[in-house]
């Protein structure tokens, strides 16, 4: 819901004699209030009372409530109409039987919990996550069902504690194709809408697991594993996407963790601007063969934002600020990022040659300890002493790269524990002087449960227990 609609909603409840005073006060405060202060401006979606039957495979229009603990089968495309809402209670499993999708013209809310997460999946798949597995035979890249495909009319998409698996297959000729012929596990395309994705997992995709064409986003504390066959980012945000991407784990992604671009933005829509902080990004970029493509975090084509406190381990490239088409460098800031690599080629890409990526003094390793005198942004450099240096000291992680592994083999969290050991050089080195964008409502069901502020430790896991909660 945009601010004009919010103000109209409140105005109807105010005595007319106070309306002018209220509007003046609201105008003066709008620029500084965060969502926690504006919770009363959000109109919750009324939970539909009608339960969805699990007696037969679902198809066609759907609305109501999927009841806790039940298993539902999707036997064809299903559509949530413009004025309808589908709420998925905790512990629900949704099984697809083919390359069908959920088309969202209205509202979809998945309310899994830590104790009872939801699963949206394709049954019977065996995960082939062992090192050296043949990606051409991997069901993670098979796209067994299409995805959650939102129409431009979708104003609210909320997904909490939900596993989304084996999605991203081609859209068929069914009802979802009228919304989009493009398919991603999650596709959101309303510049005025709200998309909340928190404490959830995406496993496998053919291309991007999540693509946005605008919208206010809050993406906190998620895990992205083995996404993108030969290309794809954990989040590919375009066309006026604004918000926060924080405390996420991105591991084994084909290209980058998150990528930001303003391509396709409509006139009058604010440019893409996302605050990217406290993420752990591991072994990304190795299924994308093009030179200069893939790695960790990417800003390009008119996109701005922030990138702080991110832990990047064995990624093909460090943070990339693209000059053609150029990122919004006037509205882009970054620093306090940590880079580690086991390979000589990778350490020479912490600041990728040919790009506009600065070398902030707050980064680890400290740039002045390995960049040559006279180094300029975009210059080539050689820093062999960095190989295997500056171990971030994970409790149990792929650092250094396990014997017999190739860089492309680390694609899932599995049994790793990506938290920091006491004494880790990542502890206490984060920048906490900025705030999240916090553009979405705070609400346990109909908004963000928590908008986690920047943490003092680098990466997705904080030594005080905050941040990502997945292991």
BELLIN-V611989 format. One line per field, one symbol per residue. ss: DSSP state (2 for helix, 1 for strand, 0 for the rest). A space follows every 50 residues. Layout:
# BELLIN-V611989
ss: ???
This chain:
# BELLIN-V611989
ss: 00222222222000022222222222222000002222222000000000 10000001111001110000111111111100001111000011110000 11110011111000000111110000000000002220222000101111 00000111110111101000000022220000000111000001111100 11111000011111111111001111100000001111111111110011 10000001110000000000001111100111000000000000001110 00011111001110000001101001002221111001110002222000 00000000000001002220000000000000022200000001110000 00000022200000001111000000000000000000000100000100 000000000010000010000
